Amino acid sequence: MTDGVGVAELMVATKHQVEEIFDGAAERYDREGPPLFREWGAHLIELLGFAGGERVLDVATGTGAVLAPAMQRVGRFGRVVGVDLSQNMLDEAERVARAQDLDNFELYKMDAERLEFRDGIFDGVTCAFSLFFFHDLAAALREMHRVLRPGGHIGVAVFGDAPPPFDPGWRIFAEQARAYGGAIRTPQRVVYTPVEMQTVLASAGFGEIKTALEKYDVVFASLDAWWAFQLTLGNRATILQMADAVRAKFQAEYFDKLRPLLRQDGLHLGVSVVYAAGTAESNSTLEF
């Protein structure tokens, strides 16, 4: 699935398509290739520094990459609520939590743009690698602000631009998908700079915004491992809409382009992540 910037000619994924993507990917999500989202989710919670006992909402919780470390951080006197459009992802999140003997959580199938919670009920809200799937990003962020108590903290993680996500693997995939005329794009842009992320959160009413940019060298053991990873993310929609013969041709051509990039230990792809945090009240300070 390609970045939503400057590609208006491509089809935008509907909410139903987003739900289908992750219902189909849930069983293998964050299990193909390195466990990136678990690592980045744990880092987001570490940066937020909850003291224990908080009530936290994790929006677009997926299989629990942020949910599980948040539960561990808030402890037995805290509570973490996860919401997601995909019931299959929620089912996997519950399995992950139970496998770690964690039980201080609740899970609900819910649209981030219409959160079914009363105002000011949470001490913290988190959302990792999901803002680009929201059709009305402003509405989703307003909802996150609404359910936070005054002074409550928000923490988000998005892909940065230096380097862009999974570079050059995603870029080559997007260019080829456009040439095939079958790319599906996300409703929102995928990549943000730290300054842009500050602007996005400020526009939703958050204050005391802090950002951190982290760069990663991600290694996939083989091209097949990288392809399997694609089938757990938004690119799944673009891949699966192709007829079998077209998909096989697309994959072969894609691998031909990537093969010169292989090193002895596999395919190295660059990723940068912007971690951003703020408060629902500008007179509260959050150290990052």
Secondary structure, DSSP 8 states (H G I E B T S, - for coil): -B-STT-TTSEE--HHHHHHHHHHHTTTTTTSSS-HHHHHHHHHHHHHT--SS-EEEEET-TTTTTHHHHHHHH-TT-EEEEEES-HHHHHHHHHHHHHTT---EEEEE--GGG--S-TT-EEEEEEES-GGG-SSHHHHHHHHHHHEEEEEEEEEEEE-SSS-TTBTHHHHHHHHHHHHT--EE-SS-SB--HHHHHHHHHHTT-EEEEEEEEEEEEEESSHHHHHHHHTTSTHHHHHHTS-HHHHHHHHHHHHHHHGGG-BTTBEEEEEEEEEEEEESSTTS----
